[in-house]
């Protein structure tokens, strides 16, 4: 298996720290708002990576964190008058629901920042003791970037190019402009909003935490380093994890700073392989809330089946920037429809997971840095060949078995074709109509059982007025939207 290392900028054969095992850590959402298409793209990319690793026989431990301590969350709490936990719980649940809708499997470990404070305190203290971090008279703790000779080598930036480093307000107490906060002390105001109370006397809880360094909250970069050490790292290993992933926008400063903290505060480097997925553009323009084009995933799910979105967002290579537009999405749906039409032709036949040449070729393509273009071309060819043969005379028992096995492997490794072959084509029909159709189908089946064919035909005609077709199969009667 080969992975493109975005730090070494080359494709490398995957060699795990522990034979037969693979550890993967991905930066998850900051839960203060709804998930957008960028979140969905990243989640899908590393869901696919986890599936490919497993298909290659690795015992995978996949961790994706929840950032529930962050300045954006505090700002939202102060502006909305809601408790921080109320905000973070709501958006965490929404994130899980939306990831479920696009077929993203839950990670093995999903640590929260609020549950990892002791690990953060421990790492800060190690860095202070080693001379890599310092406390200020204001109660903040900063990482001293000048103490790390390897700093900026991860992102290949120069020290002066630190515009993105200013995620939080700069402090005159810093030794160097690039130094970043590991612990932020209590301040009377946050972005002009009083932390102690607002005009209604509201004071959200969990803005500050008691620590050995005083009251405050951790810096964003610290959180991931500490959670990796707590949940995944092996003291004797050269690296804390095999693979660290996230969006391309996280390489600097977030991953650069994570790597510095881990390198200077422990006896190992952070990750052996670094993987970063490309940006999502909307109609050719980079997705940005400041531009008003941050397409929320929940809105897309109102218009499109979750699996259609999965297929579309994974249809280009993960390292490429993705241009989201409705025309390409519609074309992508037609491509996915072909998988389900073939699945319908084999509906009701026994399951099969026999080894096939197609399965081997598909795994080989995806094991080459997740070459999804080759993988989808193989799928298109397999579907076309299967349909051509099934259209000819004969029972084609072996072909049917192999095709069922091929479809099962596509579902396993890519997450496509997981739905009932008929129910997939029901998307866009509202719940009341679905319930009414179910009732009519039951009545029609009862009429047929009683050999009342006049009544069953009349009910069938009524069903068709809903703009659907019905199919009687050995496994029951199904309908789909025309």
VOGU-3710 file (C-alpha; in Angstrom, 3 decimals, decimal comma):
1> xxxxxxxxxx> 0,000/0,000/0,000  1,293/3,468/-0,932  0,491/6,839/0,624  1,466/10,301/-0,565  3,239/11,998/2,342  2,303/15,682/2,116  5,318/16,688/4,231  7,944/14,691/2,333  5,993/15,399/-0,874  6,438/11,925/-2,238
11> xxxxxxxxxx> 4,518/8,675/-2,422  5,749/6,237/0,210  5,082/2,582/0,847  3,126/2,197/4,056  5,154/0,495/6,773  3,374/0,572/10,139  5,021/1,086/13,511  3,586/-2,242/14,668  3,309/-5,055/12,137  -0,288/-5,700/11,128
21> xxxxxxxxxx> -1,623/-2,598/12,890  -2,270/0,953/11,720  -2,956/4,019/13,860  -4,685/7,005/12,299  -5,479/10,366/13,893  -7,561/12,982/12,096  -8,415/16,482/13,255  -12,175/16,566/13,774  -14,726/19,381/13,968  -14,857/22,382/16,255
31> xxxxxxxxxx> -18,451/22,045/17,391  -19,834/25,567/17,330  -21,709/25,455/14,004  -23,156/23,081/11,429  -20,842/20,883/9,364  -20,113/22,192/5,884  -18,960/20,434/2,744  -15,314/20,847/3,729  -15,959/18,849/6,904  -17,784/16,216/4,850
41> xxxxxxxxxx> -14,936/15,920/2,325  -12,293/15,425/5,008  -14,409/12,931/6,954  -15,086/10,918/3,791  -11,429/10,884/2,730  -10,229/9,390/5,991  -13,212/7,063/6,238  -12,093/5,707/2,864  -8,484/5,467/4,057  -9,581/3,464/7,094
51> xxxxxxxxxx> -11,584/1,101/4,861  -8,647/0,605/2,469  -6,272/-0,121/5,351  -8,703/-2,702/6,726  -9,153/-4,288/3,292  -5,359/-4,696/3,190  -5,543/-6,669/6,427  -4,482/-4,017/8,934  -5,987/-3,815/12,397  -6,877/-0,122/12,326
61> xxxxxxxxxx> -7,245/2,204/15,299  -8,858/5,372/14,002  -9,177/8,436/16,238  -10,929/11,679/15,309  -11,244/14,340/17,976  -14,021/16,714/18,953  -12,815/20,247/19,728  -15,246/21,452/22,388  -12,958/24,114/23,878  -12,306/26,951/21,466
71> xxxxxxxxxx> -12,561/30,729/21,185  -15,266/30,395/18,507  -17,404/28,387/20,926  -16,885/30,948/23,679  -17,832/33,764/21,310  -21,031/31,948/20,345  -21,913/31,334/23,999  -21,416/34,983/24,912  -23,386/36,199/21,903  -26,247/33,695/22,225
81> xxxxxxxxxx> -26,558/33,502/26,004  -26,368/29,692/25,835  -24,191/27,452/27,960  -21,128/26,102/26,200  -22,085/22,460/26,780  -25,514/23,108/25,289  -23,850/24,448/22,149  -21,204/21,730/21,844  -23,611/18,863/22,580  -26,071/20,137/19,963
91> xxxxxxxxxx> -23,495/20,470/17,208  -21,730/17,211/18,108  -25,017/15,327/17,742  -25,771/17,137/14,481  -22,308/16,257/13,154  -22,777/12,578/13,991  -26,215/12,502/12,349  -24,924/14,084/9,153  -21,842/11,850/9,009  -24,132/8,831/9,407
101> xxxxxxxxxx> -26,188/10,113/6,471  -23,170/10,084/4,135  -21,976/6,692/5,383  -18,983/7,815/7,443  -18,224/5,149/10,038  -17,718/6,307/13,609  -14,053/6,397/14,630  -12,766/3,859/17,144  -11,797/6,701/19,494  -13,448/10,125/19,578
111> xxxxxxxxxx> -11,756/12,101/22,351  -13,093/15,465/23,457  -10,873/18,318/24,540  -12,884/18,754/27,755  -12,111/15,139/28,670  -8,367/15,481/28,056  -7,330/18,426/30,241  -5,006/16,416/32,495  -3,059/15,244/29,438  -2,769/18,867/28,320
121> xxxxxxxxxx> -1,479/20,017/31,720  1,100/17,225/31,677  2,385/18,154/28,216  2,598/21,863/29,078  4,622/21,104/32,185  7,027/18,866/30,265  7,618/21,644/27,751  8,173/24,237/30,460  10,613/21,940/32,272  12,503/21,311/29,021
131> xxxxxxxxxx> 12,786/25,021/28,243  10,447/24,886/25,242  7,595/26,851/26,832  7,360/29,816/29,175  4,818/31,442/31,442  4,113/35,168/31,281  3,257/37,579/34,066  -0,284/37,664/32,644  -0,723/33,937/33,319  -0,433/32,719/29,721
141> xxxxxxxxxx> 1,869/29,918/28,601  3,536/30,116/25,176  5,551/27,650/23,155  8,972/29,107/22,419  9,403/28,508/18,679  13,022/29,696/18,781  13,868/26,735/21,045  12,900/24,211/18,369  15,490/23,883/15,596  13,001/21,825/13,544
151> xxxxxxxxxx> 10,222/24,408/13,673  8,625/25,178/10,263  10,252/22,182/8,563  6,908/20,388/8,478  5,214/23,075/6,397  8,419/24,268/4,690  7,650/27,863/5,545  10,045/30,634/6,513  9,949/32,260/9,914  8,851/35,661/8,595
161> xxxxxxxxxx> 5,849/34,204/6,787  3,648/33,864/9,844  0,440/35,668/8,910  -1,718/32,603/9,572  -0,042/32,077/12,919  -2,097/34,900/14,408  -5,181/32,748/15,079  -5,540/34,614/18,396  -4,619/38,163/19,300  -0,891/38,744/19,527
171> xxxxxxxxxx> 0,557/39,523/22,924  3,360/41,862/23,839  4,436/39,183/26,329  5,603/36,853/23,542  9,328/36,322/23,115  8,887/35,790/19,376  5,999/36,773/17,043  5,557/33,132/15,972  5,205/31,802/19,547  1,767/30,313/20,076
181> xxxxxxxxxx> -0,432/29,997/23,128  -0,608/26,705/24,972  -2,567/28,104/27,891  -4,692/31,263/27,824  -5,364/32,928/31,149  -8,720/34,394/32,178  -9,392/37,771/30,605  -12,115/40,234/31,563  -13,301/40,536/27,969  -13,379/38,350/24,891
191> xxxxxxxxxx> -13,588/40,251/21,586  -15,239/43,135/23,391  -17,720/40,890/25,204  -17,370/40,684/28,985  -16,552/37,166/30,129  -17,725/37,763/33,685  -21,282/38,624/32,692  -23,275/40,422/30,051  -26,055/42,953/30,425  -28,435/40,205/31,568
201> xxxxxxxxxx> -25,977/38,778/34,084  -25,245/35,725/31,923  -21,983/33,929/32,622  -21,481/30,742/30,598  -19,791/27,934/32,464  -16,635/26,151/31,257  -15,081/29,232/29,714  -12,226/28,740/32,136  -10,651/25,740/33,813  -8,477/25,460/36,895
211> xxxxxxxxxx> -4,963/24,337/36,022  -1,473/24,298/37,567  -0,882/27,474/35,543  -3,949/29,324/36,803  -7,481/29,736/35,525  -7,841/29,718/31,763  -8,306/27,470/28,770  -5,976/25,481/26,497  -4,722/26,620/23,137  -6,155/24,901/20,082
221> xxxxxxxxxx> -2,873/23,363/18,913  -2,202/21,825/22,318  -5,435/19,855/22,342  -4,602/17,437/19,524  -1,025/16,800/20,665  -2,250/15,911/24,147  -5,094/13,693/22,928  -2,763/11,778/20,621  -0,373/11,145/23,518  -3,217/10,046/25,757
231> xxxxxxxxxx> -4,998/7,689/23,385  -2,589/6,460/20,707  1,109/7,026/21,414  3,531/4,274/22,393  6,454/5,501/24,469  8,963/3,200/22,816  7,906/4,029/19,249  9,702/6,459/16,963  6,395/8,160/16,139  3,235/8,734/18,155
241> xxxxxxxxxx> 1,004/7,559/15,282  1,400/6,021/11,854  -0,740/8,570/10,014  -1,946/12,053/10,894  -4,539/13,605/8,601  -6,696/16,635/8,028  -7,550/19,363/5,560  -4,784/21,117/3,623  -5,525/24,321/5,551  -4,344/22,631/8,757
251> xxxxxxxxxx> -0,762/22,004/7,656  0,181/25,456/8,930  -0,050/26,510/11,636  -2,025/23,737/13,313  -0,076/20,634/12,327  3,227/22,495/12,405  2,560/23,492/16,007  1,256/20,069/16,999  4,419/18,472/15,656  6,624/20,963/17,531
261> xxxxxxxxxx> 4,884/20,317/20,848  5,100/16,554/20,504  8,688/16,575/19,235  9,884/18,799/22,095  7,696/17,379/24,859  8,026/13,630/24,273  10,606/11,097/23,138  9,118/10,696/19,659  7,923/12,594/16,590  4,210/13,007/15,977
271> xxxxxxxxxx> 3,519/11,033/12,798  5,348/8,888/10,271  2,980/9,840/7,443  1,087/13,109/6,940  -1,968/13,218/4,704  -3,948/16,313/3,718  -7,068/16,538/1,593  -7,714/19,412/-0,802  -10,067/22,357/-0,424  -13,726/22,439/-1,442
281> xxxxxxxxxx> -14,705/25,163/-3,889  -18,294/26,079/-4,665  -18,893/26,943/-8,315  -15,189/27,670/-8,693  -14,855/29,856/-5,606  -13,060/28,696/-2,462  -15,599/27,879/0,235  -15,530/30,521/2,936  -18,070/31,770/5,421  -16,801/35,292/4,828
291> xxxxxxxxxx> -17,899/34,917/1,200  -21,281/33,547/2,199  -20,836/30,343/0,187  -20,266/27,876/2,999  -22,658/25,173/1,811  -23,839/23,376/4,943  -24,055/19,610/4,678  -27,532/19,616/6,254  -28,794/21,743/3,337  -27,258/19,440/0,743
301> xxxxxxxxxx> -28,887/16,439/2,460  -32,315/18,020/1,994  -31,805/17,951/-1,759  -29,748/14,810/-2,294  -29,482/11,314/-0,896  -26,521/10,980/1,460  -24,952/8,249/-0,625  -25,154/10,439/-3,731  -23,201/13,111/-1,856  -20,700/10,486/-0,713
311> xxxxxxxxxx> -20,186/9,251/-4,260  -19,804/12,795/-5,581  -17,418/14,067/-2,901  -15,199/10,998/-3,307  -15,265/11,079/-7,120  -12,066/13,127/-7,400  -8,694/12,356/-5,869  -8,517/13,378/-2,236  -5,500/15,655/-2,692  -7,159/17,656/-5,466
321> xxxxxxxxxx> -9,267/20,700/-4,737  -12,925/19,823/-5,234  -15,266/22,078/-7,203  -18,818/21,520/-5,956  -21,555/22,355/-8,457  -25,023/20,984/-9,049  -24,362/19,973/-12,669  -21,506/17,643/-11,731  -23,523/16,358/-8,775  -26,382/15,387/-11,099
331> xxxxxxxxxx> -23,940/13,572/-13,405  -22,404/11,805/-10,416  -25,848/10,599/-9,334  -26,425/9,018/-12,751  -23,147/7,139/-12,322  -24,227/5,842/-8,915  -27,664/4,943/-10,308  -25,939/2,408/-12,582  -24,630/0,516/-9,547  -28,153/0,284/-8,138
341> xxxxxxxxxx> -29,733/-0,727/-11,442  -27,285/-3,613/-11,660  -28,007/-4,443/-8,028  -31,729/-4,548/-8,880  -31,093/-7,101/-11,626  -29,578/-9,426/-9,008  -32,075/-8,655/-6,256  -33,011/-11,629/-4,092  -30,041/-13,825/-5,072  -27,786/-15,275/-2,332
351> xxxxxxxxxx> -24,962/-13,153/-0,962  -21,443/-13,909/-2,154  -17,964/-12,697/-1,186  -15,864/-14,900/-3,470  -12,489/-13,575/-4,582  -12,638/-12,079/-8,077  -10,202/-10,383/-10,441  -12,282/-7,210/-10,127  -11,946/-7,162/-6,336  -8,181/-7,552/-6,636
361> xxxxxxxxxx> -7,942/-4,749/-9,209  -10,143/-2,395/-7,189  -8,104/-2,900/-4,025  -4,875/-2,422/-5,967  -6,119/0,931/-7,328  -7,262/2,212/-3,954  -4,058/0,987/-2,309  -2,154/3,309/-4,636  -2,737/6,502/-2,626  -6,499/5,991/-2,980
371> xxxxxxxxxx> -6,586/6,319/-6,766  -10,328/6,762/-6,988  -10,335/7,685/-10,697  -8,962/4,264/-11,626  -11,311/2,633/-9,113  -14,416/4,271/-10,605  -13,284/3,412/-14,138  -12,992/-0,227/-13,066  -16,501/-0,074/-11,600  -17,944/1,442/-14,792
381> xxxxxxxxxx> -16,302/-1,292/-16,873  -17,515/-4,045/-14,555  -21,109/-2,732/-14,670  -21,083/-2,391/-18,456  -19,670/-5,885/-18,991  -22,099/-7,469/-16,520  -25,127/-5,805/-18,082  -24,073/-6,773/-21,600  -23,734/-10,417/-20,581  -26,957/-10,479/-18,564
391> xxxxxxxxxx> -28,801/-9,130/-21,599  -27,867/-12,269/-23,540  -29,579/-15,649/-23,295  -28,524/-17,970/-20,507  -28,614/-18,235/-16,729  -25,110/-16,806/-16,195  -24,837/-18,309/-12,711  -21,080/-17,728/-12,338  -21,309/-14,141/-13,589  -24,135/-13,405/-11,182
401> xxxxxxxxxx> -22,155/-14,799/-8,238  -19,074/-12,795/-9,192  -21,088/-9,617/-9,740  -22,804/-9,960/-6,373  -19,367/-10,381/-4,805  -18,055/-7,351/-6,697  -20,958/-5,177/-5,568  -20,473/-6,315/-1,980  -16,805/-5,291/-2,136  -17,686/-1,881/-3,590
411> xxxxxxxxxx> -20,006/-1,373/-0,641  -17,376/-2,559/1,852  -14,458/-0,465/0,648  -16,115/2,570/-0,949  -19,457/2,692/0,846  -21,474/2,769/-2,393  -24,506/0,574/-2,960  -25,289/0,042/0,718  -29,025/0,700/0,398  -31,859/-1,529/-0,692
421> xxxxxxxxxx> -31,784/-1,473/-4,490  -35,376/-0,255/-4,698  -35,462/2,058/-1,714  -32,499/3,986/-3,140  -34,783/5,248/-5,897  -37,357/6,500/-3,370  -35,406/9,608/-2,406  -37,460/12,787/-2,699  -40,750/11,165/-1,669  -42,055/12,615/1,610
431> xxxxxxxxxx> -42,784/10,501/4,690  -46,591/10,815/4,434  -46,560/9,581/0,844  -44,285/6,677/1,775  -46,686/5,669/4,544  -49,667/5,889/2,192  -47,885/3,781/-0,424  -47,010/1,151/2,191  -50,673/0,945/3,205  -51,798/0,584/-0,413
441> xxxxxxxxxx> -49,232/-2,159/-1,087  -50,481/-4,119/1,937  -54,079/-3,799/0,670  -53,052/-4,854/-2,828  -51,193/-7,913/-1,520  -54,241/-8,879/0,547  -56,478/-8,541/-2,503  -54,115/-10,696/-4,568  -54,020/-13,298/-1,811  -57,830/-13,419/-1,881
451> xxxxxxxxxx> -57,654/-13,667/-5,708  -59,603/-10,412/-5,968  -57,673/-9,300/-9,044  -60,072/-6,527/-9,947  -59,428/-4,850/-6,582  -55,689/-5,458/-6,735  -55,521/-3,897/-10,221  -57,498/-0,874/-9,028  -55,132/-0,407/-6,074  -52,171/-0,756/-8,431
461> xxxxxxxxxx> -53,566/2,028/-10,608  -53,991/4,212/-7,529  -50,372/3,558/-6,528  -49,155/4,635/-9,961  -50,872/8,036/-9,575  -48,188/8,884/-6,987  -45,562/8,952/-9,733  -43,957/5,635/-8,818  -43,511/2,185/-10,298  -44,078/-1,016/-8,327
471> xxxxxxxxxx> -42,236/-4,303/-8,697  -43,246/-7,692/-7,354  -40,137/-9,676/-6,340  -39,495/-12,945/-4,483  -38,640/-10,790/-1,437  -41,817/-8,724/-1,564  -43,292/-5,771/-3,379  -41,208/-2,643/-3,780  -41,731/0,729/-5,380  -39,485/3,414/-6,723
481> xx> -39,887/7,008/-7,836  -40,267/7,393/-11,585
//
